[in-house]
Protein backbone atom coordinates (compact mmCIF):
# COMPACT_ATOMS: atom_id res chain seq x y z
CA UNK A 1 0.00 0.00 0.00
CA UNK A 2 2.79 2.42 0.92
CA UNK A 3 4.65 1.56 -2.27
CA UNK A 4 1.55 2.32 -4.34
CA UNK A 5 0.92 5.59 -2.50
CA UNK A 6 4.56 6.59 -2.96
CA UNK A 7 4.34 5.93 -6.69
CA UNK A 8 1.10 7.89 -7.04
CA UNK A 9 2.51 10.71 -4.93
CA UNK A 10 5.62 10.89 -7.11
CA UNK A 11 3.48 11.26 -10.24
CA UNK A 12 1.80 14.31 -8.73
CA UNK A 13 4.96 15.75 -7.16
CA UNK A 14 7.24 15.23 -10.17
CA UNK A 15 6.20 18.43 -12.02
CA UNK A 16 6.60 20.48 -8.82
CA UNK A 17 10.03 19.01 -8.05
CA UNK A 18 11.14 19.50 -11.65
CA UNK A 19 9.98 23.12 -11.57
CA UNK A 20 11.82 23.90 -8.33
CA UNK A 21 15.00 22.20 -9.55
CA UNK A 22 15.03 24.04 -12.88
CA UNK A 23 14.28 27.39 -11.27
CA UNK A 24 17.61 27.34 -9.38
CA UNK A 25 19.75 26.48 -12.43
CA UNK A 26 21.77 29.09 -14.28
CA UNK A 27 22.30 28.99 -18.02
CA UNK A 28 25.40 26.80 -17.68
CA UNK A 29 23.48 24.16 -15.72
CA UNK A 30 20.60 24.25 -18.20
CA UNK A 31 22.82 23.40 -21.17
CA UNK A 32 24.89 20.87 -19.22
CA UNK A 33 23.33 17.46 -19.92
CA UNK A 34 25.21 15.96 -16.96
CA UNK A 35 23.11 18.04 -14.55
CA UNK A 36 19.57 16.69 -14.33
CA UNK A 37 18.11 17.36 -10.89
CA UNK A 38 20.58 19.07 -8.56
CA UNK A 39 22.04 22.39 -9.80
CA UNK A 40 25.74 23.05 -9.28
CA UNK A 41 24.78 26.04 -7.11
CA UNK A 42 21.60 27.75 -5.95
CA UNK A 43 21.26 30.48 -8.56
CA UNK A 44 18.73 33.14 -7.45
CA UNK A 45 19.04 35.29 -10.55
CA UNK A 46 16.09 33.52 -12.16
CA UNK A 47 13.81 34.59 -9.30
CA UNK A 48 15.06 38.18 -9.42
CA UNK A 49 14.36 38.35 -13.15
CA UNK A 50 10.96 36.66 -12.84
CA UNK A 51 9.91 38.92 -9.95
CA UNK A 52 10.85 41.99 -11.99
CA UNK A 53 9.00 40.80 -15.10
CA UNK A 54 5.84 39.95 -13.14
CA UNK A 55 6.04 42.98 -10.80
CA UNK A 56 5.60 40.28 -8.18
CA UNK A 57 5.18 42.16 -4.91
CA UNK A 58 2.82 44.80 -6.33
CA UNK A 59 0.72 42.30 -8.28
CA UNK A 60 0.67 39.91 -5.29
CA UNK A 61 -1.41 42.29 -3.14
CA UNK A 62 -3.78 42.96 -6.02
CA UNK A 63 -4.20 39.22 -6.57
CA UNK A 64 -4.87 38.65 -2.86
CA UNK A 65 -7.55 41.35 -2.95
CA UNK A 66 -9.15 39.94 -6.12
CA UNK A 67 -9.23 36.42 -4.65
CA UNK A 68 -10.03 37.08 -0.99
CA UNK A 69 -12.83 39.68 -1.26
CA UNK A 70 -15.24 37.70 -3.46
CA UNK A 71 -14.40 34.52 -1.52
CA UNK A 72 -15.58 36.11 1.74
CA UNK A 73 -18.73 37.53 0.15
CA UNK A 74 -19.47 34.26 -1.63
CA UNK A 75 -19.13 32.27 1.59
CA UNK A 76 -21.45 34.66 3.43
CA UNK A 77 -24.07 34.52 0.65
CA UNK A 78 -23.87 30.72 0.40
CA UNK A 79 -24.32 30.42 4.17
CA UNK A 80 -27.45 32.62 4.14
CA UNK A 81 -29.00 30.80 1.18
CA UNK A 82 -28.09 27.35 2.53
CA UNK A 83 -29.57 28.14 5.94
CA UNK A 84 -32.78 29.50 4.45
CA UNK A 85 -33.29 26.44 2.25
CA UNK A 86 -32.47 24.02 5.07
CA UNK A 87 -34.52 25.55 7.88
CA UNK A 88 -37.58 27.19 6.30
CA UNK A 89 -40.49 25.57 4.48
CA UNK A 90 -42.02 27.84 1.82
CA UNK A 91 -43.62 27.57 -1.59
CA UNK A 92 -41.05 27.27 -4.37
CA UNK A 93 -38.31 25.89 -2.13
CA UNK A 94 -37.83 22.82 -4.32
CA UNK A 95 -37.72 24.98 -7.46
CA UNK A 96 -34.98 27.13 -5.95
CA UNK A 97 -32.93 24.03 -5.17
CA UNK A 98 -33.34 22.87 -8.78
CA UNK A 99 -32.24 26.29 -10.05
CA UNK A 100 -29.21 26.22 -7.76
CA UNK A 101 -28.22 22.86 -9.22
CA UNK A 102 -28.88 24.18 -12.72
CA UNK A 103 -26.34 26.98 -12.23
CA UNK A 104 -23.73 24.30 -11.59
CA UNK A 105 -24.82 22.01 -14.44
CA UNK A 106 -25.05 24.73 -17.13
CA UNK A 107 -21.61 25.24 -18.72
CA UNK A 108 -20.18 28.66 -17.81
CA UNK A 109 -19.30 29.28 -21.47
CA UNK A 110 -23.02 29.55 -22.21
CA UNK A 111 -23.34 32.52 -19.86
CA UNK A 112 -20.24 34.42 -20.98
CA UNK A 113 -21.86 36.66 -23.60
CA UNK A 114 -25.09 37.44 -21.62
CA UNK A 115 -23.09 38.13 -18.46
CA UNK A 116 -20.60 40.31 -20.34
CA UNK A 117 -23.46 42.37 -21.81
CA UNK A 118 -25.11 42.66 -18.38
CA UNK A 119 -21.91 43.78 -16.67
CA UNK A 120 -21.23 46.25 -19.47
CA UNK A 121 -24.69 47.80 -19.04
CA UNK A 122 -24.19 47.99 -15.26
CA UNK A 123 -20.72 49.51 -15.62
CA UNK A 124 -18.98 46.62 -13.84
CA UNK A 125 -16.41 45.82 -16.52
CA UNK A 126 -12.83 46.72 -15.69
CA UNK A 127 -13.19 46.67 -11.90
CA UNK A 128 -13.67 44.26 -9.00
CA UNK A 129 -17.47 44.71 -9.04
CA UNK A 130 -17.64 42.12 -11.81
CA UNK A 131 -16.55 39.59 -9.16
CA UNK A 132 -18.32 41.09 -6.13
CA UNK A 133 -21.82 41.39 -7.61
CA UNK A 134 -22.19 37.66 -8.49
CA UNK A 135 -20.51 36.63 -5.23
CA UNK A 136 -22.85 38.62 -2.97
CA UNK A 137 -25.92 37.36 -4.86
CA UNK A 138 -24.91 33.71 -4.55
CA UNK A 139 -23.85 33.38 -8.19
CA UNK A 140 -20.08 33.51 -7.77
CA UNK A 141 -17.53 31.02 -9.00
CA UNK A 142 -19.03 27.55 -8.32
CA UNK A 143 -21.37 29.01 -5.68
CA UNK A 144 -23.81 26.13 -6.13
CA UNK A 145 -21.34 23.72 -4.53
CA UNK A 146 -21.03 25.86 -1.40
CA UNK A 147 -24.77 26.45 -1.14
CA UNK A 148 -25.32 22.68 -1.18
CA UNK A 149 -22.55 22.18 1.41
CA UNK A 150 -24.19 24.68 3.77
CA UNK A 151 -27.62 23.22 3.00
CA UNK A 152 -26.50 19.74 4.07
CA UNK A 153 -24.59 21.13 7.07
CA UNK A 154 -27.54 23.09 8.45
CA UNK A 155 -29.96 20.23 7.78
CA UNK A 156 -27.82 17.96 9.96
CA UNK A 157 -27.93 20.34 12.95
CA UNK A 158 -30.42 19.39 15.69
CA UNK A 159 -33.48 21.63 15.69
CA UNK A 160 -33.67 21.41 19.48
CA UNK A 161 -30.88 23.99 19.75
CA UNK A 162 -32.83 26.51 17.68
CA UNK A 163 -36.08 25.76 19.49
CA UNK A 164 -34.39 26.35 22.84
CA UNK A 165 -33.03 29.68 21.58
CA UNK A 166 -36.49 30.68 20.35
CA UNK A 167 -37.91 29.97 23.79
CA UNK A 168 -35.29 32.36 25.19
CA UNK A 169 -36.52 35.07 22.81
CA UNK A 170 -33.88 34.81 20.10
CA UNK A 171 -34.89 35.76 16.57
CA UNK A 172 -34.01 33.97 13.37
CA UNK A 173 -31.04 36.22 12.59
CA UNK A 174 -29.58 35.84 16.07
CA UNK A 175 -30.02 32.05 15.92
CA UNK A 176 -28.27 32.02 12.57
CA UNK A 177 -25.32 34.13 13.74
CA UNK A 178 -24.82 32.71 17.25
CA UNK A 179 -25.81 29.05 16.83
CA UNK A 180 -25.81 27.95 13.20
CA UNK A 181 -22.65 29.75 12.04
CA UNK A 182 -20.35 28.49 14.85
CA UNK A 183 -21.54 24.93 14.26
CA UNK A 184 -20.95 25.29 10.50
CA UNK A 185 -17.28 26.24 10.89
CA UNK A 186 -16.01 23.25 8.81
CA UNK A 187 -18.25 24.28 5.90
CA UNK A 188 -17.08 27.89 6.22
CA UNK A 189 -13.41 26.91 6.06
CA UNK A 190 -13.98 24.68 3.04
CA UNK A 191 -15.94 27.39 1.25
CA UNK A 192 -13.35 30.08 1.97
CA UNK A 193 -10.35 27.99 0.93
CA UNK A 194 -11.85 26.50 -2.21
CA UNK A 195 -13.29 29.87 -3.27
CA UNK A 196 -9.95 31.55 -2.68
CA UNK A 197 -8.05 28.98 -4.75
CA UNK A 198 -10.58 29.05 -7.60
CA UNK A 199 -10.66 32.85 -7.77
CA UNK A 200 -6.87 32.94 -7.54
CA UNK A 201 -6.39 30.53 -10.46
CA UNK A 202 -9.12 32.04 -12.64
CA UNK A 203 -7.64 33.63 -15.76
CA UNK A 204 -10.40 33.64 -18.38
CA UNK A 205 -12.90 35.61 -16.29
CA UNK A 206 -10.15 37.88 -15.01
CA UNK A 207 -9.00 38.71 -18.54
CA UNK A 208 -12.58 39.36 -19.67
CA UNK A 209 -14.02 41.27 -16.70
CA UNK A 210 -11.03 42.75 -14.84
CA UNK A 211 -9.52 44.72 -17.69
CA UNK A 212 -6.83 46.95 -16.16
CA UNK A 213 -6.37 44.82 -13.04
CA UNK A 214 -3.41 42.45 -12.82
CA UNK A 215 -3.19 39.04 -11.17
CA UNK A 216 -0.28 36.63 -10.90
CA UNK A 217 -1.85 33.95 -13.16
CA UNK A 218 -2.49 36.60 -15.82
CA UNK A 219 1.07 37.90 -15.50
CA UNK A 220 2.30 34.34 -15.87
CA UNK A 221 0.34 33.98 -19.13
CA UNK A 222 1.96 37.17 -20.44
CA UNK A 223 5.38 36.30 -19.03
CA UNK A 224 7.32 35.82 -22.29
CA UNK A 225 5.67 38.84 -23.94
CA UNK A 226 6.44 41.06 -20.95
CA UNK A 227 10.00 39.79 -20.78
CA UNK A 228 10.57 40.66 -24.44
CA UNK A 229 9.07 44.12 -23.96
CA UNK A 230 11.31 44.86 -20.98
CA UNK A 231 14.47 43.67 -22.76
CA UNK A 232 13.57 45.01 -26.23
CA UNK A 233 16.69 46.06 -28.10
CA UNK A 234 19.06 44.27 -25.73
CA UNK A 235 21.17 41.67 -27.48
CA UNK A 236 21.88 38.25 -25.98
CA UNK A 237 19.14 38.70 -23.37
CA UNK A 238 16.58 35.94 -23.79
CA UNK A 239 14.27 34.05 -21.51
CA UNK A 240 15.11 30.45 -20.68
CA UNK A 241 13.49 27.52 -18.93
CA UNK A 242 14.99 28.45 -15.56
CA UNK A 243 13.44 31.93 -15.61
CA UNK A 244 10.08 30.56 -16.75
CA UNK A 245 10.08 27.91 -13.99
CA UNK A 246 10.95 30.58 -11.42
CA UNK A 247 8.01 32.69 -12.59
CA UNK A 248 5.69 29.68 -12.40
CA UNK A 249 6.83 28.84 -8.88
CA UNK A 250 6.35 32.46 -7.74
CA UNK A 251 2.78 32.35 -9.09
CA UNK A 252 1.84 29.32 -6.96
CA UNK A 253 4.03 30.07 -3.93
CA UNK A 254 1.36 32.04 -2.00
CA UNK A 255 -1.12 29.17 -2.41
CA UNK A 256 1.47 26.67 -1.16
CA UNK A 257 2.15 28.84 1.89
CA UNK A 258 -1.57 29.16 2.65
CA UNK A 259 -2.07 25.41 2.31
CA UNK A 260 0.83 24.49 4.61
CA UNK A 261 -0.37 26.98 7.22
CA UNK A 262 -4.02 25.87 7.05
CA UNK A 263 -3.66 22.21 6.11
CA UNK A 264 -4.78 20.83 9.49
CA UNK A 265 -8.01 22.87 9.52
CA UNK A 266 -8.46 22.27 5.81
CA UNK A 267 -8.26 18.46 6.03
CA UNK A 268 -10.51 18.35 9.10
CA UNK A 269 -13.08 20.61 7.44
CA UNK A 270 -13.13 18.58 4.20
CA UNK A 271 -13.67 15.43 6.25
CA UNK A 272 -16.50 16.96 8.32
CA UNK A 273 -18.25 18.76 5.49
CA UNK A 274 -18.20 15.73 3.18
CA UNK A 275 -16.77 17.45 0.09
CA UNK A 276 -14.50 15.15 -1.92
CA UNK A 277 -12.95 14.91 -5.32
CA UNK A 278 -12.29 18.65 -5.76
Secondary structure, 3 states (H helix, E strand, C coil): CHHHHHHHHHHHHHHHHHHHHHHCCCHHHHHCCCCCCCCCCCCCHHHHHHHHHHCHHHHHHHHHHHHHHHHHHHHHHHHHHHHHHHHCCCCCHHHHHHHHHHHHHCCHHHHHHHHHHHHHHHCCCCCCHHHHHHHHCCCCCCHHHHHHHHHHHHHCCCHHHHHHHHHCCCCHHHHHHHHHHHHCHHHHHHHHHHHHHHHHHCCHHHHHHCCCCCCHHHHHHCHHHHHHHHCCCCCCCCCCHHHHHHHHHHHHHHHHHHHHHHHHHHHHHHHHHCCCCC
